[in-house]
Amino acid sequence: MTSLNFELLSTQVTSFRRGDLWGDEFAHCISRVTLEWGGIEYLLFCVLQAIDYKRATDWAEMLFAPRSIQARKKIVREEVSASVGTSYQQYIDLLVGRLDLLQTIQNRRNLLAHGLWLTGRDDRSFRIQPLNFNDVIKAVEDAIEIDMDYLVPLIKDIEALKNGLSSLAAEMSVHQQLKKWDRL
């Protein structure tokens, strides 16, 4: 077994400058955004399980299938409405509100995850060229400047979404149990 040659590796990999506080902060923030995405998907699945454990896997396949978030929200609204619409109509509105926040997070996160990274105006920012092409206009979008004012609100929104989804999952679990006990 051979060991990694970190000196050679560091010359081959582009990274934020070591010892650079801004570079370290950028790396930390981008890591959080990337790693939190799996947590968001898990919490969405927990919400679906709380609504209907037996149908959660089918709903997750519909929710995570490649299509617009509007189409996904429509599917979730219809499916969830059929399941809890008569006993807890307000829940659907709460869930759709969380899905709206998810859409804004997804747009900003996808830019980081799938865009082309470019140098910024200074050492406190960098630019990302979106790689989604508009089929109608055949134009490429302008590069977006990324700095802490972009990353920190994104992380705060992710935290708010995760807290909201956790609350929705817990609330629905309680609702379903009360329904079983005929307490509603």
Secondary structure, 3 states (H helix, E strand, C coil): CCCCCHHHHHHHCCCCCCCCHHHHHHHHHHHHHHHHHHHHHHHHHHHHHHHCCCCHHHHHHHHHCCCCHHHHHHHHHHHHHHHHCCCCHHHHHHHHHHHHHHHHHHHHHHHHHHCEEEECCCCCCEEEECCCCCCCCCCCCCCEEECHHHHHHHHHHHHHHHHHHHHHHHHHHHHHHHHHCCCC
